[in-house]
Amino acid sequence: MARPRQRSLNLTIPKPQAVREEVVQSHTIELLTWCGYEVYQTTHRYRLQTCPKCAGRFMPTGGYGSRPGVPDLIVYHPRWPPGAVWIGVEMKGQKTPLSDEQKALAGAGRIIVARSDREALDGIQAAEERLFGRVHGSRPVGW
């Protein structure tokens, strides 16, 4: 009896794409909130606008952020002591470079630069450990 002819699969596997900064930031806000942190977003994402004269698409002036060097997220935990600090988190996409102001703040230890939700949580909890001697926020199982 003849064997059935094997068919090969012709699958196209997409190349991994860089995750946009705003996607990473929304996931980070969701994770940190789930872990018990209060998160305030300082950036404002704008949609592309259409020029009424030429129908071209453009980003409105003003960009994403508020001021150069101001971090995207301001984070604290309700159980931190009264008058305690806020922690600034600058979210970046996988290939997004830091501005000069962000490099200076990160170099001075004034902000946490994170390219994923996990990096943000790890950075915040490491800062908590240094500042308060313990971590107040939860942590997902297996992290």
N, C-alpha and C positions, 0 to 999 in steps of 0.2 A: 504494500500500500504506500503510495507516495505521500510524503510529508507536505502539509500545507505550506505554501510559500509565506515566509515572514515578511510583514510589511514594516517598513521603517517609518518612524514618526518624524515628521518634518515640523519641528517646533521652533519658533523664533523666540528666543529668550531675550526679553528687553534688557538693555544695559541699565545698571542701577543709576538713578538720577539723584542729583543733589537735592536735598530737601530744602525748600525755601525757608527763610528766616521766620516769616510770619506763621508758618505751620509749626515749626519747632517751638515758637513762643506760645502758641495757643495750647499745645500739648503740655508745655512746662507749667502754664497757669493752672491747667486742669490737675496735673499731678501734685503741685504744691498745695493747692486748695484741698485736695483729697487728704493730704498729709497733715492738715490742720493749720497751715500758714495762711496769713492774710496777704494778698498780692494786689498791688496797684500797678497799673500799666501806664507808662508815661508817653508811649508812642501812639501815634494815630496813623493807621494805614488808610491811604487814599486809593480809590479806584481810578483807573485810567479815565480821562475825560476825552470827549470828542470835540474837536475844533469846529465851531459853527460855520466857518468860512471855507475850510478845505477838507473837512471830514477826517482829518488826521487824528491820531490818538496821541495823547501826551499825559505826563504825570503833572498834577498841579504843583505850583511852586510851594516850597516849604518842606518837601521831602517827608520822611517818615517821623523823625524824632522831634523833640521839643527844642533842645539846645545841644550844641556839641559837647560831648562828654557826659551828658546826663544818661544814666542807665535806663534800659527799657523797662525793667521791673524793679519795684521797691517792695521788699518783703519783710514781714515781721511775724512773730508768733504771739498769740494772746497771753501765753503763760510766761513770756519774757518779763523781767522785772520792770516796774514803771520807770519811765525815763530812759529805757534801754534804746539801743541803736536800731536803725533800719539797715537792712543789707541790700545793696544795689546789685542787680544782676543784668549784665549786658548780654543779650542773646545775639548769636551770630549764626548764619547759615554755615554749611560745611566749608565753603570756599570764600566766604565774605571776609575781607580784610578789616583790621581794626583801624580806626582813625588815630591821629596823633594824640588827641585828647584821651581816647580810650586806652591807648598804650600807656600813657603817663599814669592814669588812675589805676589801671591794673598793676603796673609796676610798683606803685606805692601801696598796693594792698587795699585800695579803697573800693574796688568793685570786683565782682566775680565775673569772669567771661566764660560763657557756657555755649557749647554748640549742640547740646542735646538736653532733654529734660533730666536725664540721669546726672549729667555733669552739674546742672544747676542744683539739684537736690544734694548731691555729694558736697558741693562747695558751701552751700548754706549750712549743712549739718556739721561740716568741719569748722566753719566759723563759729557756730553755736558752741561747739566743744571748747574752742579756744577762749571765747568770751565768757561763757557761763559754766564751763566745766561739765556740761551735759547737753544732750540733744532733747529738745522738747517735741519736735514733730515726729509723726509716725514714719514708718518705712514700709514700702510694699514687701510682701513675703518673697523671699528669694533674692533680694537685692543686697 
